[in-house]
């Protein structure tokens, strides 16, 4: 596991927005008294949704809110790679899967597109609008290669389709997520080829269960009092 550290440049302060604080209080209320520290992961996620990343002042704010040592919050934030410890692109943050299925389906070509249009991985573009990183398996291997952009998966990509997606984000558009070869969820290209019989799902294949005839009641064994 790589060593994860906080960004060198940090903002002077952090404050929860009104909307985020409402969600924060909702999460804290889910836990019994004395167990509020269990909400540290949801709270860090809310911080990231608000700011795009998790800063050092934000870590301290979460620690204060949950009455826990700052180092404990630091440990959580640096352990889970879902938390971004440096600023990411304000328009699009790309997480490109480089694990075996995606690599075999062209992930290395997608990396070249990211490098050409955004720049080196783990750094923001010159205008701060884009950034990208390589990640481990995103869990949608049948639709490889895949790039997670902000909150959504973009699947079955080619260098051309990924390039257009990035260009569309740059123009202020919101490219559709999902498969870029017309695939429905994880089905084979062109549609499902097995388990297509409607009777499998409408209940007609279920046979009626006939009730067993009434059986005579089994006599209960008499209980004898113990001999004194």
C-alpha positions in Angstrom: 0.0 0.0 0.0 1.3 3.4 -0.9 2.0 6.1 1.7 -0.8 8.7 1.6 -0.1 12.1 2.9 -2.0 15.4 3.1 -1.5 18.0 0.5 1.4 20.5 1.1 -0.8 23.4 0.4 -3.8 23.7 2.7 -6.7 26.2 3.0 -6.7 28.4 6.0 -10.1 27.1 7.3 -13.0 24.9 6.6 -16.7 25.3 7.4 -19.7 22.9 6.7 -22.3 24.4 4.5 -25.9 24.5 5.8 -27.0 21.7 3.5 -24.0 19.6 4.5 -24.5 20.2 8.2 -28.1 18.9 7.9 -26.8 15.7 6.5 -24.0 15.5 9.1 -26.6 15.8 11.9 -28.7 13.1 10.3 -25.8 10.7 10.2 -24.7 11.4 13.7 -28.3 10.8 15.0 -28.1 7.2 13.5 -25.7 6.1 16.2 -26.5 5.6 19.9 -25.2 8.0 22.5 -21.5 7.7 23.0 -21.0 6.0 19.6 -21.0 9.1 17.4 -17.4 8.5 16.4 -18.7 5.7 14.2 -20.0 8.4 11.8 -16.5 9.5 10.9 -16.5 7.8 7.4 -19.9 9.3 6.4 -18.8 12.7 7.6 -15.5 12.6 5.7 -17.5 11.6 2.6 -19.8 14.6 3.1 -16.8 16.8 3.4 -15.5 15.5 0.1 -18.8 15.9 -1.6 -18.9 19.6 -0.5 -15.3 20.5 -1.3 -14.1 17.9 -3.8 -11.4 16.7 -1.5 -10.5 16.4 2.3 -8.3 19.1 3.7 -6.4 19.3 7.0 -8.8 21.9 8.4 -11.7 19.7 7.5 -10.1 16.7 9.3 -9.9 18.9 12.4 -13.5 20.1 12.0 -14.7 16.5 11.8 -12.6 15.5 14.9 -14.1 18.4 16.9 -17.7 17.6 15.8 -17.3 13.9 16.9 -15.1 14.6 20.0 -12.3 12.4 18.8 -8.6 12.9 18.5 -7.5 14.5 15.2 -5.0 11.6 14.6 -7.8 9.1 14.6 -9.6 11.0 11.8 -6.3 11.4 10.0 -5.8 7.6 10.2 -9.2 7.0 8.6 -8.7 9.5 5.9 -5.3 8.3 4.9 -6.3 4.6 5.0 -9.2 4.7 2.6 -8.3 5.6 -0.9 -11.9 6.8 -1.5 -10.8 10.0 0.2 -8.9 12.5 -1.9 -6.2 14.2 0.1 -5.3 16.8 -2.6 -7.5 19.0 -4.7 -9.1 17.4 -7.8 -10.5 18.8 -11.0 -13.4 21.2 -10.3 -15.2 20.0 -13.5 -14.2 16.4 -13.8 -12.2 14.0 -11.7 -11.4 10.8 -13.7 -10.5 7.5 -12.0 -9.2 5.2 -14.7 -9.2 1.4 -14.0 -5.9 -0.2 -14.9 -6.5 -3.7 -13.5 -6.2 -6.8 -15.8 -9.6 -6.9 -17.5 -9.5 -3.2 -18.4 -5.8 -3.4 -19.3 -6.5 -6.2 -21.7 -9.3 -4.1 -23.2 -7.3 -1.0 -23.9 -6.9 0.9 -20.6 -3.3 1.8 -21.5 -4.6 3.6 -24.6 -7.1 5.5 -22.4 -4.2 6.6 -20.2 -2.5 8.2 -23.2 -5.7 10.2 -23.8 -5.8 11.5 -20.2 -2.1 12.4 -20.4 -2.7 14.3 -23.7 -5.8 16.2 -22.7 -5.3 16.7 -18.9 -1.6 16.1 -18.1 0.2 13.8 -15.7 -1.9 11.7 -13.4 -2.4 12.8 -9.8 -2.1 16.5 -10.8 -4.7 19.0 -11.9 -4.8 20.4 -15.4 -3.4 23.9 -15.9 -6.8 25.5 -15.5 -7.7 23.3 -12.5 -10.8 21.9 -14.1 -9.6 18.3 -14.7 -7.5 15.7 -12.9 -7.1 11.9 -13.2 -5.6 9.0 -11.4 -5.2 5.3 -12.0 -7.2 3.0 -9.7 -7.6 -0.7 -9.0 -10.7 -2.7 -10.1 -13.9 -0.7 -10.3 -16.0 -3.8 -10.2 -17.6 -3.7 -13.7 -15.1 -5.9 -15.5 -17.6 -7.2 -18.2 -17.9 -3.6 -19.5 -14.1 -2.9 -19.6 -12.4 -0.6 -20.1 -14.0 1.8 -17.5 -13.4 5.3 -16.2 -15.3 6.6 -13.2 -15.9 10.3 -13.7 -17.2 12.2 -10.7 -20.0 10.0 -9.4 -20.7 7.9 -12.5 -19.2 5.0 -14.6 -18.3 5.5 -18.2 -18.0 2.0 -19.8 -16.9 0.2 -22.9 -14.7 3.1 -23.8 -12.3 3.7 -26.7 -9.7 6.5 -27.0 -12.1 8.3 -29.3 -15.1 8.1 -27.0 -13.1 9.1 -23.9 -11.6 12.0 -25.8 -15.0 13.2 -26.7 -16.3 12.8 -23.2 -13.5 15.0 -21.8 -14.1 17.6 -24.6 -17.8 17.6 -23.7 -17.1 18.2 -20.0 -14.8 21.0 -21.0 -17.6 22.6 -23.0 -19.9 22.6 -19.9 -21.9 19.6 -21.1 -22.8 16.5 -19.0 -22.0 13.4 -21.1 -24.3 10.5 -20.5 -22.9 7.8 -18.2 -23.0 4.0 -18.8 -22.0 1.9 -21.8 -20.7 3.5 -25.0 -21.5 0.5 -27.2 -25.2 0.4 -26.4 -24.9 -2.4 -23.8 -27.7 -2.7 -21.2 -26.2 -2.9 -17.8 -23.9 -5.9 -17.9 -25.7 -7.9 -20.6 -23.8 -9.1 -23.6 -23.5 -6.6 -26.5 -26.7 -6.9 -28.5 -28.8 -8.1 -25.5 -29.3 -11.1 -23.3 -28.9 -14.6 -24.9 -29.9 -16.8 -21.9 -32.8 -16.9 -19.5 -35.0 -15.0 -22.0 -38.2 -17.1 -21.6 -40.9 -14.8 -20.1 -42.4 -17.8 -18.3 -39.4 -17.9 -16.0 -40.6 -14.6 -14.5 -44.4 -14.5 -14.7 -45.0 -17.3 -12.2 -46.6 -19.7 -14.8 -43.8 -22.2 -14.4 -44.6 -22.6 -10.7 -46.6 -25.8 -10.1 -49.4 -25.7 -7.6 -48.5 -27.4 -4.4 -51.0 -30.0 -3.3 -51.7 -30.2 0.4 -50.7 -33.5 2.1 -53.6 -35.5 3.5 -54.3 -35.0 7.2 -52.2 -37.4 9.1 -53.2 -38.9 12.4 -51.8 -36.9 15.3 -48.8 -38.6 16.9 -49.6 -39.6 20.5 -47.6 -37.7 23.0 -45.4 -39.7 25.2 -46.6 -39.7 28.8 -44.3 -38.0 31.3 -43.9 -40.0 34.5 -43.1 -38.3 37.7 -39.6 -39.1 39.0 -39.4 -41.7 41.8 -38.5 -40.1 45.0 
